[in-house]
Amino acid sequence: MDIREKFRLKVHESNGIEYQKLFAQIMSSAISGFQSVKPHGNIGDRGNDGWIKSTGTYYQVYAPEDLPKNTETAIKKAKDDYKNLNEYWNKISKIQYFYFVLNDKFHGIPPHISRVLQEIGTEFNLLETGTFGAQDLERTLFTLPHDVICSILGVSQEQLNPLYDDQKKARQFLDELGFVFDELFSSGRTAGYFFPSNVFYFIRNWTESDWNYSRLLSRNAEISHHQNNIRNQLINMHNQVMEDSHYKDIGLTFKYIPPLSLKNRDKLIEEKQDLMLHMIHSLAESYKIIRNYSA
């Protein structure tokens, strides 16, 4: 389940006070100066579930289980709540904006409710009135940083999107081998004749640590197959150099130097280069597939 699906499920499961709490949490994180209002005894919240004092902006929340079946109740509530709001809160901070927050569960808000909000705005000469549905709340939530969104939804990034974590591991796998790819791809066929010494010694050390390799293996079967192919091709390259006494360490490279008197010497050099090129091509194909997956 991705992050947006998680939020939509939460909206569908939230009615009444639960939706009001979700609304207040998101708005408090997104809008500086937003304050939620806690009802007090018999007087309630006086038509105000949240406000921004500096701009005279007020919100009233209504979240029935089934909004279409409660349209008339919603219209009455909008009128009654605004009456209470105007009688009490207008003295504290003049009402300029009034929004009726509804959990329509992404089905859309009945037009009769929107019309009532327009009538209230006209009658009381407000700068703006309107409804604030689930899609509006969703848009507000996704203006926030990812870690804040996860906190509001009560999940970790790993729980929210396992693919994100797996792609990250695949990127780390490629990054760890970055200079190896650069050396081999630029050398191509000549790596069979001049094999880079830094790559040779890196492969030797890298393949000794199974734990370090295993921790970066993808959970995706295809991707882990290509990670294994890269490892195997690098081991084969290392073994080609290590097991043939004609490769000599001359500093920056291992040079393939068969004796001049060796029969078919030139042909043997060509074969070593062709074999190395074949392994590099196989490595490159796996590299491309992992790179596309992790992008």
N, C-alpha and C positions, 0 to 999 in steps of 0.2 A: 504494500500500500504506500503510495507516495504522499507527500506532505499535503497536497491539495485535497486528495481523497480523505485523508485523516481529518482535515478541518470540516469537510462536508458531512462526514459521518457524525462528528461532534455536534454540528448544527442540527442534524436530524434527530439526535438523541436528547437535545436540550429544549426543555419547555419551562415556562414560568420563570422562577427565580434563577434556575441554572443558566438560562439564556441571558438573563439580565447580568449575571456575574461575568459571563463570557464577554458580553458587550463592554462592560466596564473595564475589564482587564485589557482588552485590545485598545480601547480608546485612551486609557490612561498611559499606555505605552506609546501610542502613536501621536497624541496631541498634547502639546505642552499646555498646562493650565486646566486640563479636564479634571473634574471632580465628580465622583459618584456620590449619590445621596442615599443614606441609610434611613429607612422609615422609622419614625419615632412614635411608639404607642398608637393611640387612637387617631392621631392627626396624620399618620402615614407620611408620604413624601411630598404632599401638596402638589402632585402632578409633575414632579421633577425626579427623574432617575439618574440624571447626570447633567452637568452644565459647565460652561466656560464663562466665568464671570466677566473677564475683560472684554468679551465680544457680545455678551448678552445672548449666548447660544444655549438652548435647552433641549433635552432629549427625554422622551417618555417611552418606556418599553412595554410592548404587549406581545407575549409569545404563547399563544394557545397551542394545543396539540394539533389542531386542524384549523388553519386560518379561514379557508373558504366557507366552512360551516359556521364561522363566528364573525362574519362580515358585519352584521348589524351591531353585534356587541362591540366590535372594534370601532365602528363609527361613533357609537355612544361614548365609548371610553375616550376617544380622541377629543370630543367636545367637552366632556366632563373634566378631563385632566387639564385641558387648556384653561377652563374656567378657574379651577383651583390654582393653577400656575399663575394666572394673571392676578388673582386676588392676593396672593401671598408673595411670590417671588419677584413680581414686577417692581415692588417697592425696594427690593434689595439690589437688583440689577435689571435695568429696563430690558424687556424682552425684544430682541431684534430678529432672532432666528428660532424657529421651533420645528423639531423633527420628531415624527412618530416612528419609533423603531419597532419593526415587525419581523418576527421569524416566519417568513413565508416558505421556508425550507426549499428555496430556489425554484418555487413554482410560479412566482410572480405575485404582485400585490393587486387585489381587486381595484378597478378604476374608481369605484364609488368612494373608497377610502381616500384616494388621492384627491378627489374632487372636494371632499370635506376639508382637507388640509388647505387647499386653495381658498376656500371660502373663509376659513379662519384667518388666513393671511390678509385677505382683502378687508374683512371686517375690522381687524385690529391694526391695520396699516403696518404690517411687519415687513422687514426687508426680504425675508424668504421663509417659506414653509415647505414641508415635503415629507415623504416617507423615506425610511432608511431600511432597506431589506437585507436579506442574507448576502446577496451579491455585493452590496455596498460594504458590509462588514468584512467580506472576503478580500475586497480590494484594499481596504484599510490594513488588514492583517499583513498582506504581502508587500506592504511598503516597509515593513520592519526588517531588521537584520535577521539572518537565518537562525542564529542562536536564540534570539528572543521569541521567534515563532515556535521553535522547538520547546522552549520553556512554557509558553502559554498552552501548547497542546499536550504537555507532559510526556514528551518522548525524547530520546536521544537521536542523533543523526543516524546511528547504526540501525536502531530499531525502525526508524522512519524510512530509510532507503538503503537496504543492504547493497544494492548495485553501486551506490556512491562509494562505499568502503571498498568494494571489490575492484572498481576501476582505479581507485587510489593505489591499491596494492600493485596493480598491473603497471601503473605509471612509475612507481618506485622500482619495480623490477627492471624496466627499461632504463631508468635514470642510472641505476647502479652499474649498468653495462654500457653507459653512453660512450665512453672513450673507446671501448672495444669495437663497438659498431663503427665509429668514425674511422678507426685505423683500418679495419678489415674492408669496409665498403670503399674506402679511397684506394686501398692497395689492389683489391680485386684479384685477378689471376696471379699477379706477381708475388702475392703472399706465399705462394707455393715455392718461390725461389728465395725471397727475402721475407721471412716471417717476423713480425714485430716482437722484440724481446719483452717489452712491457706487457703485451697481451699474453704471451706465453706464461710469464710468472704470475700474472693476475689469475689466469685460468687455474693454475696449479693451486693457488691459495683459496680461490673462490669455491672450487669443487670440494675442498676439504671440510667446508661448513655446511652440512645438510640442514641444520636448524635455520640458518640465515636464508637459505634457498626456500625451504618449506614454508616459512612464514609469509613469503610473498607469492605463493602459489594461488592462482585464482580458483574460486569455487565453480566457475564456468568450465565445463568439461573441455570445450573446444579451445579455450584460452590456455588452460593448464597443459593441454596437449602441445600447443605451440611453445609454451615456456619450456617444457621438457625437451622439445626438439632443439631449441636454442642451446640448452645445456649439453645435450648429446653431441651436437655439431661442434661446439667449442672443445669438448673433451676429445673428439676425434681429431680436431686440428692439433691440439696439444700433443696427442699420442703420435701423430704423424711425424712431428718434429722430434719428440723425445726418443722414439723407438728406432729412428733411422740415424745411424752413426755418421752419415754424410752431411747432416745439418751441423754447422759449426757456429758457435756464439761469437760474433765479431763485434759485439757492443750493442748497437741499436737494433740489430736484427740477428736472426739465425739464418745464415746463408746456406743454401743447398750446394755443396761442393763435392760431387762424386769425382773419383780419380780420372784424370785425363785418359788413362789407358783402359777405362771401363768400357766394355762392349755396349753399344747402343746408348752411350752416355747422353747424347742430345735428346733421344727419344724418352729416356727416363726422366730428364728434367721437364720435358713437356708433359709427361704423365703426372708428375707431382703438382705441376701448376694447374692442370685440368681438374685433378682431384680436389685441390684446395678451392678452386672456383666453384665446383659443384656444391661443396659444403657452404660456401659463402652465399650462394643463390638460395639454398634451402633456409639458411639463417635469415636472409633478407625477407623471404616470403612470410616467415613466422613473425618477424619484427613488424611488418606492415599490418598484419591482422591484429596483433596485440596493441599496436599504436592506435588503430582505428577504434578499437573497443574502449581504450582508456581515454580517448579524447574528450 
